[in-house]
Amino acid sequence: VWSIFCARSMVHADDDVRYTIESYVGRLHLQEDNQATFTQEITYVFSTGYNGQYVTLGSVDPLPKGFKIHENPQVEAYVDGEKREIRVEETDLKDGRQLKIYNSRIVGGKVQIKVIWKIDHLLNLYNDIAELNWFPISDGDEDVAKLDFYVDGLDANEGELYAHTGYFNPPAQIERTATGYHIQLRNFPKNGKLELHAYWPMTEALRRGQSNEIKKEKGKDTFLKKETSIQQKTVIYKTLFLR
């Protein structure tokens, strides 16, 4: 699995920066060549000044074969609706990439950050399915009032997607759309984790272009057994600890 998203503010002068995260919108578009585009749109509301924001895209072993986060993502920043000139420093972390976005302001306001990442080999490929096993959000510094996440691409009418938030947290709402899935959460807690676990039937395009990455074994039965185990453990833990 791999995890993504650490959004926080850079310190302004000697004061603590105070802010909330009004919304987080993530859009994952999967392609038939096992490449993906991931867009983050994060809206902060600051009650103090600030020097800028950090956004981190991270990864955790084990990763799909050939997994790669492209450098130099597209970054835009808006303050109270107006586009800002910004400076971005990108750092290659041992377990991902971090953006330091210099977008300072002496007083507060609404800040919208948009980052578009390119990712190679995000899916695990089996003889029968393409599997997504991903923590798109983890370890944020503040609660997220409104969280919307979209996954599209491949065959939207086939396969299945599950969203896990932990055994004791409210479940995510999942809606199948014309192009994929829409996951919704409200009042997502800081340090919370959102796990997406999905599969699509193997396509001929993936099979032709990614033959060296396809595992010989089938993956659907293992996928479904894992989901059954998670559902059973959720019922057991809630019965034991929340009764």
C-alpha positions as CSV (number, residue, x, y, z in Angstrom):
1,V,0.0,0.0,0.0
2,W,1.1,3.6,-0.3
3,S,-0.2,6.7,1.5
4,I,-0.6,10.3,0.5
5,F,-1.5,13.7,1.8
6,C,0.1,15.7,4.5
7,A,-1.2,19.3,4.3
8,R,0.0,21.8,6.8
9,S,1.0,25.5,7.1
10,M,4.5,27.0,7.3
11,V,5.1,29.0,10.4
12,H,4.7,32.8,10.1
13,A,7.1,34.9,12.2
14,D,7.2,33.7,15.8
15,D,3.5,33.0,16.0
16,D,1.6,29.7,15.7
17,V,-0.4,29.5,12.5
18,R,-4.1,28.9,13.0
19,Y,-6.2,27.5,10.2
20,T,-8.9,25.0,9.3
21,I,-9.3,22.8,6.2
22,E,-12.6,23.6,4.7
23,S,-12.5,21.0,2.0
24,Y,-10.3,18.4,0.3
25,V,-11.1,17.2,-3.2
26,G,-9.1,14.3,-4.7
27,R,-9.4,13.1,-8.2
28,L,-7.7,10.0,-9.4
29,H,-7.8,9.1,-13.1
30,L,-6.6,5.7,-14.1
31,Q,-5.3,5.0,-17.6
32,E,-5.1,1.9,-19.7
33,D,-1.3,2.1,-19.7
34,N,-1.2,1.8,-15.9
35,Q,-0.4,5.5,-15.5
36,A,-2.5,7.8,-13.4
37,T,-3.1,11.5,-12.8
38,F,-3.9,12.5,-9.3
39,T,-5.3,16.0,-8.5
40,Q,-5.4,17.5,-5.0
41,E,-7.5,20.5,-4.3
42,I,-7.2,21.7,-0.7
43,T,-9.0,24.7,0.7
44,Y,-7.7,26.3,3.9
45,V,-9.2,29.1,6.0
46,F,-6.6,31.0,7.9
47,S,-7.2,33.1,11.0
48,T,-3.6,34.3,11.2
49,G,-0.8,35.1,8.7
50,Y,1.3,32.4,7.2
51,N,4.4,31.8,5.0
52,G,3.0,29.1,2.9
53,Q,1.9,25.5,2.8
54,Y,3.3,22.0,2.6
55,V,1.8,19.2,0.5
56,T,3.3,15.7,0.6
57,L,2.8,12.7,-1.6
58,G,4.2,9.6,0.1
59,S,4.7,6.0,-0.5
60,V,5.0,2.9,1.8
61,D,6.4,-0.5,0.8
62,P,5.4,-2.8,-0.8
63,L,4.8,-0.9,-4.0
64,P,3.6,-2.1,-7.4
65,K,6.5,-3.0,-9.7
66,G,7.7,0.2,-11.5
67,F,5.9,2.6,-9.2
68,K,7.1,6.2,-9.8
69,I,6.0,9.7,-8.8
70,H,6.9,12.2,-11.5
71,E,8.8,15.3,-10.4
72,N,7.7,18.8,-11.0
73,P,3.9,18.5,-10.5
74,Q,1.7,21.4,-11.6
75,V,0.9,23.6,-8.7
76,E,-1.5,26.6,-8.4
77,A,-2.5,28.7,-5.5
78,Y,-5.4,31.1,-5.0
79,V,-5.9,33.5,-2.1
80,D,-9.5,34.8,-1.7
81,G,-10.2,33.7,-5.2
82,E,-7.3,35.4,-6.9
83,K,-4.4,33.4,-8.4
84,R,-1.1,34.0,-6.7
85,E,2.5,34.0,-8.0
86,I,4.2,31.3,-5.9
87,R,7.5,29.6,-5.6
88,V,7.7,25.9,-5.1
89,E,10.5,23.8,-3.6
90,E,10.3,20.0,-4.2
91,T,12.1,17.6,-1.9
92,D,12.7,13.9,-2.7
93,L,11.9,12.1,0.6
94,K,12.9,8.6,1.3
95,D,9.3,7.6,1.3
96,G,7.8,10.1,-1.2
97,R,7.9,13.8,-2.3
98,Q,7.2,17.0,-0.5
99,L,6.3,20.4,-1.9
100,K,7.0,23.6,0.0
101,I,4.8,26.2,-1.4
102,Y,5.9,29.8,-0.7
103,N,2.6,31.6,-0.6
104,S,2.8,34.1,2.3
105,R,0.3,36.6,3.7
106,I,0.4,38.8,6.7
107,V,-3.3,38.4,7.5
108,G,-5.6,35.4,7.2
109,G,-7.9,34.4,4.3
110,K,-9.1,31.5,2.2
111,V,-6.3,29.7,0.4
112,Q,-6.9,27.1,-2.3
113,I,-4.0,24.9,-3.4
114,K,-4.2,22.7,-6.5
115,V,-1.6,20.1,-7.3
116,I,-1.6,17.7,-10.3
117,W,0.7,14.7,-9.9
118,K,1.7,12.1,-12.6
119,I,2.1,8.6,-11.3
120,D,3.4,5.4,-13.1
121,H,2.4,1.9,-12.2
122,L,-0.1,2.5,-9.5
123,L,-2.1,-0.7,-10.0
124,N,-1.1,-4.2,-9.0
125,L,-1.8,-6.4,-12.1
126,Y,-2.9,-10.0,-11.9
127,N,-4.0,-12.5,-14.5
128,D,-7.7,-11.6,-13.9
129,I,-7.8,-8.2,-12.3
130,A,-6.1,-4.8,-11.8
131,E,-6.0,-3.9,-8.1
132,L,-5.8,-0.6,-6.4
133,N,-4.6,-0.7,-2.8
134,W,-4.1,2.8,-1.6
135,F,-4.2,5.1,1.4
136,P,-5.0,8.4,-0.3
137,I,-5.2,10.4,2.9
138,S,-3.3,9.9,6.2
139,D,-1.6,11.9,8.9
140,G,-3.2,15.3,8.3
141,D,-2.6,18.0,10.9
142,E,-6.2,19.3,11.0
143,D,-9.7,18.0,10.6
144,V,-11.2,18.2,7.1
145,A,-14.7,19.5,7.2
146,K,-15.7,18.2,3.7
147,L,-13.9,15.5,1.9
148,D,-14.8,14.3,-1.6
149,F,-12.7,11.8,-3.6
150,Y,-13.3,10.6,-7.1
151,V,-11.9,7.6,-8.9
152,D,-12.4,7.1,-12.6
153,G,-11.0,5.3,-15.6
154,L,-10.9,1.7,-16.8
155,D,-14.3,0.1,-16.9
156,A,-16.6,2.0,-14.5
157,N,-19.4,-0.6,-14.9
158,E,-17.2,-3.5,-13.7
159,G,-15.3,-4.3,-10.5
160,E,-15.8,-2.9,-7.1
161,L,-14.4,-0.2,-4.7
162,Y,-14.3,-0.3,-0.9
163,A,-13.3,2.7,1.3
164,H,-12.1,2.0,4.8
165,T,-11.7,4.6,7.6
166,G,-10.8,2.3,10.5
167,Y,-12.8,0.0,12.7
168,F,-14.3,2.7,14.9
169,N,-14.8,5.7,12.6
170,P,-17.9,6.5,10.7
171,P,-17.9,4.8,7.3
172,A,-17.4,6.6,4.0
173,Q,-20.3,7.1,1.6
174,I,-19.6,5.5,-1.8
175,E,-21.6,6.3,-5.0
176,R,-21.0,4.6,-8.3
177,T,-20.9,7.3,-11.1
178,A,-21.0,7.2,-14.8
179,T,-17.2,7.2,-14.9
180,G,-16.2,5.5,-11.6
181,Y,-16.8,6.3,-8.0
182,H,-17.4,9.2,-5.6
183,I,-16.4,8.8,-2.0
184,Q,-17.7,11.3,0.6
185,L,-16.8,12.0,4.2
186,R,-17.7,14.8,6.5
187,N,-15.7,16.0,9.5
188,F,-12.8,13.7,8.6
189,P,-10.5,13.7,11.7
190,K,-6.9,14.8,11.7
191,N,-4.5,11.9,11.7
192,G,-7.3,9.9,10.1
193,K,-6.7,7.4,7.3
194,L,-8.7,6.7,4.2
195,E,-7.9,3.4,2.5
196,L,-9.2,2.7,-1.0
197,H,-9.3,-1.0,-2.1
198,A,-10.7,-1.6,-5.6
199,Y,-10.4,-4.0,-8.5
200,W,-11.4,-3.9,-12.2
201,P,-11.3,-6.9,-14.6
202,M,-8.1,-7.0,-16.5
203,T,-8.4,-5.2,-19.8
204,E,-6.9,-6.2,-23.1
205,A,-5.1,-2.8,-23.3
206,L,-3.4,-3.4,-19.9
207,R,-2.6,-7.0,-20.9
208,R,-0.9,-5.9,-24.1
209,G,1.0,-2.9,-22.7
210,Q,2.0,-4.3,-19.3
211,S,2.7,-8.0,-19.9
212,N,5.9,-7.9,-17.9
213,E,4.2,-6.5,-14.8
214,I,1.2,-9.0,-14.8
215,K,1.5,-11.6,-12.1
216,K,0.7,-15.2,-13.2
217,E,-1.7,-15.8,-10.3
218,K,-5.3,-14.6,-10.1
219,G,-6.1,-12.0,-7.6
220,K,-9.9,-11.6,-7.3
221,D,-10.5,-14.4,-4.7
222,T,-7.8,-13.0,-2.5
223,F,-9.2,-9.5,-2.8
224,L,-12.7,-10.7,-1.8
225,K,-11.4,-12.7,1.1
226,K,-9.6,-9.7,2.4
227,E,-12.7,-7.6,2.2
228,T,-14.8,-10.3,4.0
229,S,-12.1,-10.4,6.8
230,I,-12.2,-6.6,7.2
231,Q,-16.0,-6.7,7.5
232,Q,-16.0,-9.5,10.0
233,K,-13.3,-7.8,12.1
234,T,-15.3,-4.5,12.1
235,V,-18.4,-6.3,13.5
236,I,-16.3,-8.1,16.1
237,Y,-14.4,-5.0,17.3
238,K,-17.5,-2.8,17.5
239,T,-19.3,-5.5,19.4
240,L,-16.5,-5.9,21.9
241,F,-15.5,-2.3,22.5
242,L,-18.6,-0.2,21.7
243,R,-21.3,-2.2,23.3
